């Protein structure tokens, strides 16, 4: 079946699902495959659960003559083509966002700001890969005035694939850092891959980008584009400038339009100075799209982080700074440096391994440990075999369950505790024992 014919069926449905456990009445089920599952095998179950149609790519799962089954060559490609076709039909202006660190938080902040003025579609959670991006686009409705689509990458070409589906009109790269080095091969590979967003905008005559002027890696690859700039250096021509005014523990900052605009003060619920460029990006994009300054301030003041990203949680015994959703050398150093500067008594750190760093893994973990020692931290707990292989005098545990067992015997009290590590280390499970 061609894309146009399938699109007519899509329009008759209530939405799209790829999960047979979640089948809204009248929706379209698309059977995807993974390493451990074959969605085709669940097509019949999806129809029984309420889906109107099931798209499959193996003929054995499409009973002859049953018009509720739609047989295609490749379900994933069909999902992506359908999403691009739908995006083109509606023509909604889309801001594409990628970056090594902070892209999900930045996306959430941008969404909070733009929602003050616009009916907005934006990526839910971190559905930012080759499946999540098309699913986001298929949620577009005619009433949406703008879209913010987050795009993640772990290998060269990933962003190129996603921008060709989403076809963004504007772009922002939050930053570039050392993450997924196993997949990218090098830091230079990270820069090239994130830069595929800029490449697309250049090639398609959509030159407007939102550029953190203080980041030399980004300014270097922004040639041929029209940057709407933001930063701290207050250089001539900056669209928005700002500076941090507080960080104990929540980020506070001032901003102004360019050099001479009125000064606005924001008191966020975000932990960490490293979130300042993310918040300033949201200010910049809000101003570019005509959101009133007071409404920008309101949105940023009221935004509360979730999902173990820069969260502050006070328990009966301790104050926790939870940043356990993910970790790479760049974000880990930023968190440690921020924690070092933070005013708090009895600081403690619980850090987990950083995954997918390839041949640079040992060196990067050692660099983190060396930085802990430079900062003079004494109360440090390291979790995972990669940290265990470094030279240090800190306590180590092979995994989160082993640490939990120790916390059940000896629970810390009166501490301010930074918790950070790759999601696979599952440090979020430790929170309930602190």
SULJO-V502692 format. One line per field, one symbol per residue. ss: DSSP state (H for helix, E for strand, L for the rest). phi: phi as a letter, one per 20 degrees, with the letter a starting at -180 (. if undefined). A space follows every 50 residues. Layout:
ss=???
phi=???
//
This chain:
ss=LLHHHHHHHHHHLLLEELLLLLLLLLLEEELLELLLLEHHHHHHHHHHHL LLEEEELLHHHLLLLLLLEEELLLHHHHHHHHHHHHHHHHLLEEEEEELL LLHHHHHHHHHHHHLLLLLEEELLLLLLLLLHHHHHHLLLLLLLLEEEEE LLLLLLLHHHHHHHHHLLLEEEELLLLLLLHHHHLLHHHHHHHHLHHHHH HHHLLLLEEEEELLLHHHHHLLLLLEEEEEELLLLLLLLEEEEEEEELLE EEEEEEELLLLLLEEEEEEEELHHHHHHHHHHHHHHHHLLLLHHHHHHHH HHLLLLLLLLEEEELLLLEEEEELLLLLHHHHHHHHHHHHHLLLLLEEEE EELLLLLHHHHHHHHHHHHHHHHHHLLLLEEEELHHHHLLLLLLEEELLH HHHHHHHHHLLLLLLEEEEELLHHHLHHHHHHHL
phi=.ffffffffgfeeerccdcfeccggnedededdcfcbcggfdffffffep febcecccgfedggnefedcecfbffffgfffffffgffemffcdecbqf cnffffgffgffffffcdfddbgelcfddfdfffffffegcgffebccde cdbcbgnffgffffeelfecbbdfacbeblffeenaffffffffffffgf fgfdmcefcdcfffefffffdegnddeeebrdflffnffccabfdaacee fcbdbbflecffecdcdedeeoffefffffffgffffgenffgfffggff fefdfclmdledcdefdbddddcdfabbgfffffffffffefeaelfccc ddgdemdmfefffffffffffgfffnfdeccdcpffffeeeadefccfaf gffgffffecefcmdddedbrfgffmfgfegfdd
//
